[in-house]
Amino acid sequence: MDDRFSPAPPSGPAPEVVRLPEYTRADQDEILGPGDDPYGVAHTGLVFLPKEVHFGIRAADGRLVAHTGLLPLPLTVGDADVRAVGVGGVAVAPDRRGGGLARAVVGAALDHARTLGPAYALLFCRQPLVGLYERLGFREVAGEVTVEQPEGRLAVMPLRTLWAPLRDGAGWPAGAVRLRSLPM
């Protein structure tokens, strides 16, 4: 069985995903509306890194309605140094949810991530979103995940940690996971 993500939407033509030159706070507000905690993660108290590569979907009127960002990540899993591609900033406009936009924009981002070399994609999400990401080919990382924070502080990631293979046959390595950077 091929565990990789299938970009086909549930029905109808696939939305056009484009690579965005940048993703600003104004872009985020265009998708999710203004607010201090659009992703619902402020309660974690964590500082997150911005993504470096961005993919989006625009509606026929030009409005940005979906986004996913990527960022290379250094990890230690067990005793091994591992590279992964962080997936984050996944957003779909509330009025456009349920139409396959998350599948399309995350799929395009994962397709690009496969060209970057690492065997794994990694993301952090709130518990209610685990099922969505599992349907997109992600699996839960078992055990505690630690992440770096400012001033060299380590924190246990309170969000669910999920991974997806970026190469055929890639399996998540065994051992404790430490993200050697701020989370994305």
C-alpha positions in Angstrom: 0.0 0.0 0.0 1.3 3.5 -0.8 1.2 5.6 2.3 1.8 8.8 0.6 -0.8 11.5 0.4 -3.2 11.4 -2.6 -4.0 15.0 -3.7 -7.4 14.2 -5.3 -10.2 16.1 -3.7 -13.4 14.3 -2.7 -15.3 15.5 -5.8 -15.1 18.0 -8.7 -12.0 19.5 -10.2 -8.9 20.0 -8.0 -8.4 23.5 -6.7 -5.4 25.3 -8.1 -2.6 25.4 -5.6 0.1 28.1 -6.1 3.4 28.8 -4.4 3.1 32.1 -2.6 6.1 34.4 -2.5 5.4 35.2 1.2 2.7 34.7 3.8 1.9 37.7 5.9 -0.3 38.4 8.9 -2.7 40.2 6.4 -2.8 36.9 4.3 -3.6 35.0 7.5 -6.4 37.4 8.4 -7.7 37.1 4.9 -8.2 33.4 5.4 -9.1 33.1 9.1 -10.3 36.6 9.9 -8.6 38.9 12.4 -7.8 37.6 15.9 -5.1 37.1 18.5 -5.2 33.3 18.4 -6.4 32.1 14.9 -4.9 28.6 15.3 -6.1 28.1 18.9 -2.6 27.4 20.3 -1.8 30.5 22.4 -2.7 28.5 25.6 0.5 26.5 25.0 2.7 29.5 25.8 5.1 28.4 23.1 7.0 30.6 20.6 6.7 29.2 17.0 8.9 29.8 13.9 7.5 31.3 10.7 7.5 29.0 7.7 9.8 29.6 4.8 7.9 28.1 1.9 4.2 28.8 1.3 1.4 27.3 -0.7 -2.0 28.8 -1.1 -5.3 28.6 -2.9 -7.2 31.6 -4.2 -10.9 31.8 -4.8 -12.1 33.0 -8.2 -12.4 36.5 -6.8 -8.7 36.5 -5.9 -9.3 36.0 -2.1 -6.7 33.7 -0.4 -8.8 30.9 1.1 -6.2 28.2 2.1 -2.5 28.1 3.1 0.1 25.6 4.2 3.8 26.4 5.0 6.9 24.4 5.2 10.2 24.7 7.2 13.2 22.4 7.4 13.7 21.0 10.9 16.6 19.4 12.8 15.5 16.6 15.1 17.0 14.0 17.4 15.1 10.8 17.6 16.7 8.3 20.0 20.4 8.8 19.4 20.1 9.7 15.7 20.1 13.2 14.1 17.1 13.3 11.7 16.0 15.9 9.2 12.3 16.5 8.7 10.2 19.1 6.9 7.9 20.9 9.3 4.3 21.5 8.0 2.4 24.3 9.7 0.2 27.4 9.3 -2.5 25.2 7.7 -5.5 27.3 7.3 -8.8 27.1 5.3 -11.3 29.9 5.3 -14.3 28.9 7.5 -16.7 29.5 4.6 -14.7 27.1 2.4 -14.2 24.1 4.7 -15.3 20.7 3.7 -14.5 21.3 0.0 -11.1 19.5 -0.2 -9.0 22.7 0.1 -6.9 21.3 3.1 -6.3 18.1 1.1 -5.2 20.1 -1.9 -2.9 22.6 -0.2 -1.4 20.2 2.2 -0.9 17.7 -0.6 0.9 20.3 -2.8 3.1 21.2 0.2 4.0 17.5 0.8 4.7 17.0 -2.9 7.2 19.9 -2.7 8.6 18.5 0.6 9.4 15.3 -1.1 11.9 17.2 -3.3 13.8 18.6 -0.3 15.4 15.3 0.8 14.1 14.4 4.3 12.2 11.2 4.7 9.6 12.7 7.1 7.1 15.6 7.4 6.2 16.7 10.9 3.4 18.8 12.2 1.8 19.8 15.5 -1.9 20.1 15.9 -4.8 20.3 18.4 -6.5 17.1 19.3 -9.7 17.9 17.3 -7.6 18.1 14.1 -5.9 14.7 14.4 -8.5 12.9 12.4 -8.2 15.4 9.5 -4.5 14.9 9.3 -4.7 11.1 9.6 -7.0 11.2 6.6 -4.3 13.2 4.8 -1.7 10.4 5.5 -0.2 11.5 8.9 0.4 9.3 11.8 0.8 10.1 15.5 4.3 10.1 17.0 4.2 8.0 20.1 5.7 9.4 23.3 6.9 12.8 24.5 8.3 15.4 22.1 10.4 18.2 23.4 11.0 21.5 21.6 13.4 24.4 22.1 12.1 27.8 23.3 13.8 31.1 23.8 16.7 31.4 26.2 17.6 27.7 25.6 14.6 26.5 27.5 13.2 23.1 26.6 9.4 22.5 26.7 7.3 19.4 26.3 5.1 19.8 23.2 1.5 19.9 24.5 0.0 19.6 21.0 -0.3 16.3 19.2 2.8 15.5 17.1 2.1 13.8 13.7 4.4 12.6 11.0 4.0 11.5 7.3 6.4 9.6 5.1 8.0 11.6 2.3 9.7 8.5 0.8 8.2 5.1 0.0 8.9 2.7 2.9 9.9 5.4 5.4 9.0 4.4 9.0 9.3 6.7 12.0 12.4 5.9 14.0 12.1 4.7 17.6 13.2 6.8 20.5 12.6 10.1 22.3 12.0 13.0 20.0 13.6 16.4 20.4 13.1 19.2 18.0 16.4 21.1 18.0 14.7 24.5 17.2 11.6 26.3 18.0 8.5 24.5 16.7 6.9 25.6 13.5 
